[in-house]
Amino acid sequence: MSTLILGISGARGIVDDGLDEEVAARLTAAFLQEVGVGPIVLGRDSRPSGPRLSGAVSALLSAAGAEVRDLGIVPTPTVQVAVEAAGARGGLVVTASHNPPAWNALKFVGPEGTFLAASRMKHLLAAFHRPPAEARAYLAAASSCRTAGTTAGAGPGTSAAGEEAIADHVARICAGIDEERIRACGLRVVVDGVHGAGPVLVSPLLAGLGVVITWIAGEPNGELPAHPEPRAERLAPLARRVAEERAHLGFALDPDGDRCALVLPDRVLGEEWTLPLCAYARLMQGERGPLVANLSTSAMLDDVAQRFGVPLERTPVGEAHVVSRARAVGALMAGEGNGGVIDPRVHWGRDAGVAIALLLELAAGDGRPPGALEQALGTLTVRAMHKETLAVAPARFERLAARLRAAWGPPASEADGLKWVAGDAWLHLRPSNTEPIVRAIVEAPGETDASDWLRRLRALADAESAESSR
């Protein structure tokens, strides 16, 4: 199981080289040990390996006596909403989110409709590594069913239960926005769905709001691009299409529909702009409350917090960490700089549909797009930000950290990896929760400062890699 990554973000691996039906069943048995046997909501993204793994999950749940509500292909946030709405014991999502197509994963949703907190994930992973007798019995029963050929994999597409869940999800999103103002505006958008699960939600949402949609990769057929993350460097084709269609906005989704990046007719904004603009949309309506984001999120969110006089709190990276803190402080809005927006009025989870609705409302403004969106952009200080991966094995992260401490002094934060701050510039370095890599994010007022931070970091990382290869 060399590629299997277990942590706060669930369990991810390359299919048949770390993650297969047996591992999926073991993880499901461990999940039941944590939440108990009862109604369980199951969903998946569009990856070709989804039916295999979803079938194994369903077989284990059935063998344990759980009532399975299989939604089929739906966004991750739809599963979260469905768990909460149904009062289910929990939910399982077969999705590797932004990881490359060869990967898949299981995400674990608790009865509140949120991902399991760090303490509960610790219990789940302990049960995965050392299954108790009850879990072993579930596994044996599920294995017998598969051997007898009585458990087919999940069927194609979205199920009838999934369609019902989507309708409820759309209704929740629309309850918090001015639908009539958006409909009256005649907005035109281009959406890149990366052939993932996001279009299953976004298509009916936009159609109901009277928005004219041009799709790129809008079929949820699993033909994901090699790098399906909605990062700014991937958005050039979307920007060209926005210009060609004379659209007002462009949106880029990730494969499981919980993240969204933004493109305007005259510029590519990217994923880091989504949360600050959505927070601005809420605050400009007169609402007030704390904002919560992770340590890697752009300081543009600080600009918004200062503009409206509200507190901003930072957490370790990972939706579960953000949600835990956001619920504790009663946040008005929360999220992560990867394009994930959490609006508690809808549910406690990152949601591309929520982000799109708020951005449309902002663009509708006074009826002349881009409306208040330009005003919001004027509130934010444009900074240089780079997100990179380092050729340093996560196991050697501490050795690299020692080099950095010696060169740069103690970091400002060690809550999640290491974060150094110098004036208006910062660098956050941490092992990924979802891939076997070390992530480096740097933000500075200008490109020169950002590039200098990266140059010095690369030199120290290269020295560490050279030493490790001896």
FENJOFEN-V823442 format. One record per residue. N is the residue number from 0. RES is the residue in three letters. OMEGA is omega in degrees with one decimal (none if undefined). Layout:
<<N & RES & OMEGA> <N & RES & OMEGA>>
This chain:
<<0 & MET & -171.6> <1 & SER & -177.5> <2 & THR & -176.5> <3 & LEU & -179.7> <4 & ILE & -176.6> <5 & LEU & 179.4> <6 & GLY & -174.8> <7 & ILE & -177.9> <8 & SER & 179.1> <9 & GLY & -177.6> <10 & ALA & -176.6> <11 & ARG & 177.0> <12 & GLY & 172.3> <13 & ILE & -175.6> <14 & VAL & -177.0> <15 & ASP & 171.7> <16 & ASP & -177.8> <17 & GLY & -179.0> <18 & LEU & 176.0> <19 & ASP & -176.9> <20 & GLU & -179.5> <21 & GLU & 179.1> <22 & VAL & 178.8> <23 & ALA & 178.8> <24 & ALA & 178.5> <25 & ARG & 178.3> <26 & LEU & 178.6> <27 & THR & 176.8> <28 & ALA & 178.0> <29 & ALA & 177.8> <30 & PHE & 178.8> <31 & LEU & 175.5> <32 & GLN & -177.8> <33 & GLU & -173.7> <34 & VAL & -178.6> <35 & GLY & -179.4> <36 & VAL & -178.9> <37 & GLY & 178.5> <38 & PRO & -179.8> <39 & ILE & 176.5> <40 & VAL & -178.2> <41 & LEU & 175.8> <42 & GLY & -180.0> <43 & ARG & 171.2> <44 & ASP & -169.1> <45 & SER & -176.6> <46 & ARG & -179.6> <47 & PRO & 179.3> <48 & SER & -176.4> <49 & GLY & -179.4> <50 & PRO & 178.2> <51 & ARG & -174.7> <52 & LEU & 177.9> <53 & SER & 176.9> <54 & GLY & 178.1> <55 & ALA & 178.0> <56 & VAL & -178.9> <57 & SER & 179.5> <58 & ALA & -179.9> <59 & LEU & 179.5> <60 & LEU & -179.8> <61 & SER & 179.3> <62 & ALA & 179.8> <63 & ALA & -179.7> <64 & GLY & 179.5> <65 & ALA & 174.1> <66 & GLU & -173.6> <67 & VAL & 171.7> <68 & ARG & -174.3> <69 & ASP & -178.2> <70 & LEU & -174.9> <71 & GLY & -178.1> <72 & ILE & 176.2> <73 & VAL & 174.3> <74 & PRO & 176.1> <75 & THR & -179.0> <76 & PRO & 177.3> <77 & THR & 175.3> <78 & VAL & 179.8> <79 & GLN & 178.5> <80 & VAL & -177.5> <81 & ALA & 177.7> <82 & VAL & -179.4> <83 & GLU & -176.4> <84 & ALA & -176.3> <85 & ALA & -174.0> <86 & GLY & -177.4> <87 & ALA & 175.0> <88 & ARG & -178.3> <89 & GLY & -179.9> <90 & GLY & 176.6> <91 & LEU & 178.7> <92 & VAL & 176.3> <93 & VAL & -178.0> <94 & THR & 173.1> <95 & ALA & 173.7> <96 & SER & -173.8> <97 & HIS & -177.1> <98 & ASN & 178.9> <99 & PRO & -171.5> <100 & PRO & -177.5> <101 & ALA & -177.6> <102 & TRP & 164.1> <103 & ASN & -172.9> <104 & ALA & 169.5> <105 & LEU & 171.8> <106 & LYS & -170.4> <107 & PHE & -177.1> <108 & VAL & 178.5> <109 & GLY & -175.0> <110 & PRO & 178.6> <111 & GLU & -177.1> <112 & GLY & 178.3> <113 & THR & 175.7> <114 & PHE & -180.0> <115 & LEU & 178.0> <116 & ALA & -175.0> <117 & ALA & -178.0> <118 & SER & 179.9> <119 & ARG & 175.8> <120 & MET & 177.0> <121 & LYS & 177.6> <122 & HIS & -179.4> <123 & LEU & -177.5> <124 & LEU & 175.1> <125 & ALA & 178.1> <126 & ALA & 177.0> <127 & PHE & -177.7> <128 & HIS & -178.8> <129 & ARG & -174.8> <130 & PRO & 174.7> <131 & PRO & -173.7> <132 & ALA & -178.3> <133 & GLU & 178.9> <134 & ALA & 178.1> <135 & ARG & 177.6> <136 & ALA & 176.8> <137 & TYR & -177.9> <138 & LEU & -179.4> <139 & ALA & -179.9> <140 & ALA & 179.3> <141 & ALA & 178.9> <142 & SER & 178.8> <143 & SER & 178.7> <144 & CYS & -178.9> <145 & ARG & 179.4> <146 & THR & -179.9> <147 & ALA & 178.1> <148 & GLY & -175.7> <149 & THR & -178.6> <150 & THR & 176.3> <151 & ALA & 176.2> <152 & GLY & -179.9> <153 & ALA & -178.3> <154 & GLY & -178.2> <155 & PRO & 171.2> <156 & GLY & -178.5> <157 & THR & -178.5> <158 & SER & 175.5> <159 & ALA & 176.3> <160 & ALA & 177.5> <161 & GLY & 177.7> <162 & GLU & 177.4> <163 & GLU & 180.0> <164 & ALA & 177.5> <165 & ILE & -180.0> <166 & ALA & 178.1> <167 & ASP & 179.6> <168 & HIS & 178.4> <169 & VAL & -179.9> <170 & ALA & 178.7> <171 & ARG & 179.8> <172 & ILE & -175.2> <173 & CYS & -179.7> <174 & ALA & -175.9> <175 & GLY & -176.8> <176 & ILE & 177.4> <177 & ASP & -176.1> <178 & GLU & -175.7> <179 & GLU & -179.8> <180 & ARG & 178.8> <181 & ILE & -179.3> <182 & ARG & -175.9> <183 & ALA & -170.5> <184 & CYS & 179.7> <185 & GLY & -176.6> <186 & LEU & 174.4> <187 & ARG & -178.1> <188 & VAL & 170.0> <189 & VAL & -178.4> <190 & VAL & 172.8> <191 & ASP & -177.1> <192 & GLY & -179.0> <193 & VAL & -177.6> <194 & HIS & -179.9> <195 & GLY & -177.3> <196 & ALA & -176.0> <197 & GLY & -179.5> <198 & PRO & 179.5> <199 & VAL & 177.0> <200 & LEU & -171.0> <201 & VAL & -178.4> <202 & SER & 178.1> <203 & PRO & 178.0> <204 & LEU & -177.5> <205 & LEU & 177.8> <206 & ALA & 179.6> <207 & GLY & 179.7> <208 & LEU & 177.8> <209 & GLY & -179.6> <210 & VAL & 177.1> <211 & VAL & -173.0> <212 & ILE & 164.4> <213 & THR & -175.8> <214 & TRP & 163.1> <215 & ILE & 179.3> <216 & ALA & -175.7> <217 & GLY & 179.0> <218 & GLU & -179.3> <219 & PRO & -174.9> <220 & ASN & 176.0> <221 & GLY & 178.6> <222 & GLU & -174.4> <223 & LEU & 170.4> <224 & PRO & -177.7> <225 & ALA & 179.6> <226 & HIS & -171.4> <227 & PRO & 179.8> <228 & GLU & -177.2> <229 & PRO & 179.4> <230 & ARG & -175.5> <231 & ALA & -177.1> <232 & GLU & 179.5> <233 & ARG & -167.7> <234 & LEU & -178.4> <235 & ALA & 177.8> <236 & PRO & 177.3> <237 & LEU & -180.0> <238 & ALA & 178.4> <239 & ARG & -178.4> <240 & ARG & 176.3> <241 & VAL & 179.1> <242 & ALA & -179.2> <243 & GLU & -176.5> <244 & GLU & -175.1> <245 & ARG & -179.4> <246 & ALA & 177.6> <247 & HIS & -175.9> <248 & LEU & 170.5> <249 & GLY & -179.8> <250 & PHE & 174.3> <251 & ALA & -179.0> <252 & LEU & 169.3> <253 & ASP & -171.0> <254 & PRO & -178.9> <255 & ASP & 167.6> <256 & GLY & 176.3> <257 & ASP & -179.6> <258 & ARG & -175.8> <259 & CYS & 173.5> <260 & ALA & -170.6> <261 & LEU & 174.1> <262 & VAL & 174.1> <263 & LEU & -178.2> <264 & PRO & -176.4> <265 & ASP & -179.5> <266 & ARG & 172.9> <267 & VAL & 178.8> <268 & LEU & 179.1> <269 & GLY & -169.3> <270 & GLU & -175.3> <271 & GLU & -179.4> <272 & TRP & -171.0> <273 & THR & -177.0> <274 & LEU & 178.6> <275 & PRO & -179.6> <276 & LEU & 177.6> <277 & CYS & 176.2> <278 & ALA & 177.2> <279 & TYR & -179.1> <280 & ALA & 178.7> <281 & ARG & -173.3> <282 & LEU & -178.2> <283 & MET & 177.5> <284 & GLN & 177.6> <285 & GLY & 178.6> <286 & GLU & 178.9> <287 & ARG & 179.1> <288 & GLY & -178.4> <289 & PRO & 170.1> <290 & LEU & 179.4> <291 & VAL & 178.0> <292 & ALA & -179.4> <293 & ASN & -175.2> <294 & LEU & -177.3> <295 & SER & -176.9> <296 & THR & -176.7> <297 & SER & 175.7> <298 & ALA & 172.7> <299 & MET & 177.1> <300 & LEU & 173.5> <301 & ASP & 177.7> <302 & ASP & -179.0> <303 & VAL & -179.6> <304 & ALA & -179.9> <305 & GLN & -179.0> <306 & ARG & -175.9> <307 & PHE & 175.8> <308 & GLY & 178.8> <309 & VAL & 179.7> <310 & PRO & 175.0> <311 & LEU & 178.2> <312 & GLU & -178.5> <313 & ARG & 180.0> <314 & THR & 169.0> <315 & PRO & 179.4> <316 & VAL & -179.6> <317 & GLY & -176.5> <318 & GLU & -178.2> <319 & ALA & 178.1> <320 & HIS & -178.5> <321 & VAL & -177.8> <322 & VAL & -179.4> <323 & SER & -179.5> <324 & ARG & -178.7> <325 & ALA & 178.7> <326 & ARG & -178.4> <327 & ALA & -176.1> <328 & VAL & -178.2> <329 & GLY & -174.0> <330 & ALA & 171.4> <331 & LEU & 179.7> <332 & MET & 180.0> <333 & ALA & 177.3> <334 & GLY & -179.0> <335 & GLU & -176.8> <336 & GLY & 177.8> <337 & ASN & -178.4> <338 & GLY & 179.9> <339 & GLY & -177.7> <340 & VAL & 179.5> <341 & ILE & 176.4> <342 & ASP & -175.4> <343 & PRO & 178.3> <344 & ARG & -178.8> <345 & VAL & 174.1> <346 & HIS & -177.7> <347 & TRP & 177.5> <348 & GLY & 175.8> <349 & ARG & -169.3> <350 & ASP & 178.5> <351 & ALA & 178.1> <352 & GLY & 176.0> <353 & VAL & -179.1> <354 & ALA & -178.4> <355 & ILE & -179.1> <356 & ALA & -179.8> <357 & LEU & 178.8> <358 & LEU & 175.4> <359 & LEU & 179.0> <360 & GLU & 178.5> <361 & LEU & -179.2> <362 & ALA & 179.9> <363 & ALA & 173.6> <364 & GLY & -178.7> <365 & ASP & 179.3> <366 & GLY & 179.8> <367 & ARG & -179.0> <368 & PRO & 8.7> <369 & PRO & 171.1> <370 & GLY & -177.1> <371 & ALA & -179.5> <372 & LEU & 178.1> <373 & GLU & 176.7> <374 & GLN & 179.4> <375 & ALA & 179.6> <376 & LEU & 179.2> <377 & GLY & 178.3> <378 & THR & -172.0> <379 & LEU & 175.5> <380 & THR & 179.6> <381 & VAL & -178.8> <382 & ARG & 173.8> <383 & ALA & 178.3> <384 & MET & 176.2> <385 & HIS & 176.0> <386 & LYS & -176.3> <387 & GLU & 170.9> <388 & THR & -177.0> <389 & LEU & 178.3> <390 & ALA & 177.7> <391 & VAL & 178.7> <392 & ALA & 178.8> <393 & PRO & 179.7> <394 & ALA & 179.8> <395 & ARG & -177.9> <396 & PHE & -177.2> <397 & GLU & 177.5> <398 & ARG & 175.7> <399 & LEU & -180.0> <400 & ALA & 178.7> <401 & ALA & 177.5> <402 & ARG & -177.8> <403 & LEU & 177.7> <404 & ARG & 179.4> <405 & ALA & -177.1> <406 & ALA & -170.6> <407 & TRP & -177.4> <408 & GLY & -177.0> <409 & PRO & 178.6> <410 & PRO & 177.8> <411 & ALA & -179.3> <412 & SER & 171.9> <413 & GLU & -179.8> <414 & ALA & 179.9> <415 & ASP & -172.2> <416 & GLY & -177.1> <417 & LEU & 177.1> <418 & LYS & 175.5> <419 & TRP & 179.2> <420 & VAL & 176.6> <421 & ALA & -176.0> <422 & GLY & -179.8> <423 & ASP & 180.0> <424 & ALA & 177.7> <425 & TRP & 175.5> <426 & LEU & 179.2> <427 & HIS & -177.0> <428 & LEU & -176.4> <429 & ARG & 170.9> <430 & PRO & -178.7> <431 & SER & 172.7> <432 & ASN & -167.5> <433 & THR & 179.4> <434 & GLU & -179.4> <435 & PRO & -176.4> <436 & ILE & 170.9> <437 & VAL & -178.6> <438 & ARG & 175.3> <439 & ALA & 177.0> <440 & ILE & 179.4> <441 & VAL & 175.5> <442 & GLU & -178.5> <443 & ALA & -179.0> <444 & PRO & -178.1> <445 & GLY & -177.8> <446 & GLU & -178.8> <447 & THR & -179.9> <448 & ASP & -179.7> <449 & ALA & -180.0> <450 & SER & 179.3> <451 & ASP & 176.4> <452 & TRP & -178.2> <453 & LEU & 179.2> <454 & ARG & -179.6> <455 & ARG & 178.4> <456 & LEU & -178.7> <457 & ARG & -179.8> <458 & ALA & 179.4> <459 & LEU & 178.4> <460 & ALA & 177.9> <461 & ASP & 178.1> <462 & ALA & 178.9> <463 & GLU & 179.2> <464 & SER & 179.4> <465 & ALA & 179.6> <466 & GLU & -177.7> <467 & SER & -178.3> <468 & SER & -179.1> <469 & ARG & none>>
